Amino acid sequence: MSDYCKSVNYITRGSCCYDIPLEETALFYIRYLCSWPIKKMWKFLEKYLTNVEISVTSIKRITYSNDTFIKIKICGSSDEINKVHQILVKKLKKASVSILKVSKRNHKYNFSSLRHNQSESANIDLSNNYNKKVEEYLINHGVILIK
């Protein structure tokens, strides 16, 4: 790795250094697209992101604790990244899309917090959130919960 990449805020751990500034990089984690191969995701991005001026650096499939994510690394301005996020949420209605702006400290993401964030911001009602539903039921029926 060059000294230039080390001296400036560039991705240096967990990803290769492609001379991409951190403030122009975002990671998208898409959940509930288990049957989609990476080729299908590339075709989807080519079809729907033609008007957006971004570059897709990588697409990877990640499996963690019986859960599958598609990780997309995108480089572009913050406005373009927000447009991509809106398009993904709009077109992938049954999936859960999370965006992570890359910084030097957070590009190695914690999957348990990712799953928690996606379950809170999911486009669909998650039926496996049993404990939360039980807790809401008890609170609605006057039971005081001590945490």
N, C-alpha and C positions, 0 to 999 in steps of 0.2 A: 504494500500500500504506500502511496506516495506521501511525502511529508506535507504536501499541500492539503491533502484530505484530512490528515491528522490535525492540522493547525486551524482549520475552519470547521464550523458545525456541520459535519457530514455524517452519514450513517457509517459507523465503524465497527459495530458489534452486532452479530445476528443476521446481517445482510451484507452483501458485497458493496463496496464503495464504487458507485458508478458516476461520481462527480455530480450528484444530485443534491441540491440544497434541502435541508430538512423542512424549511417552512413551505416548500412546494410539494411535499410528499404526504400522501394519506394512505391508510390501509383500510380496506373495506372487508368486513367479515360478514359472510352471508350464511345463514343457517336455514335448515329445512330444504335444501336442494340436494339431497343424498344421491338421487339418480342421475344428476347432471354430470357428464364427463367434462373435462377441461376444454375439449374441442367445442362442445356445445356452448360453453360459457364464452369462449372467444368469438364464436359466430354471433351470439346474442349481443356482445359488446360492439362488434363491428356493425351490426344492424341498427342499434339504437343510439350509439354515441358518435354518429357521423358528424353532427353539427357542433360537437364539443371539442375544444382544442386542448386535449390532454394526451399523455402518452402512458400506456399501460406497460409497466415494467415487468410484472410477473403475475401469474395466476397459479395458485397452489391449492391442493386439497389437504386439509389437516384433520386428523382424527384424534380425539382426546376423550377418554372416558365414555366410550360408546356414543359419542357425539361427533358429527362431521360438520366442518366449516369449509367454505371456499374463501381463500384469502386473496384479495386483489390489491396489488400495489400500484397506485396511480400517481403520476406527477403532473402538476399543473397549478394554475393560480387558485386561490381559495374560492373565488366565485365559480370557477369551472368545476372544482371539486364538489361544491355544494349543488351545482346543477346535476352532476353525475349521481349524487346521493338521492336527489329528488326523482330522477329517472328510474333508478334501481328500485326505490320504494314503490313507485307508481306501477312499474311493469312487473315486478316480482311480488304479487299481492299475497301469495301464500308463504313467502319467505320472510325472514327477519334480517334486516340489514343494519349493521352498526358501522359507524365511521370512526376512525381513530387518526387524529392529526399526529404525525410523527414528531417526536422530539428526541433528544439524545438519551433521555432517561426512560421513555416509555415504549420504545419500539419492540421490546420483548414483552409481549402482553400476557397478563395472567388470565388463563382460560376460565377459572371459576368466576372472576368478576365479569368476564365477557359474557358468559352464559347468563349471569344475573342481570346485566344491562340489557341483553337481548330479550330476556323474558319480560322485562318491564316495558320495553319499547316495541314489542312484537306487533305486527299488523293483524295477527289473529289471536283468538282467545286460546291460551294454552291450557288444555284439559289436565295436564299432569301437575298442575300447581295446587295439589290437594291441601297441603298444610295452610296455605294462605286462605283458601276458601273456607276451611274449617274455622280458622281464626276469625274471619269476617262473620261467619254464622254465629259464633259464640258471642262476639261483641254486639251484634244486632239483637241478640236475645238476652242482653243484660248481664252476661258473665264478664267479670273483671279479670283480665289476664295480667299476671305479674311476670315481667321479663327480667 
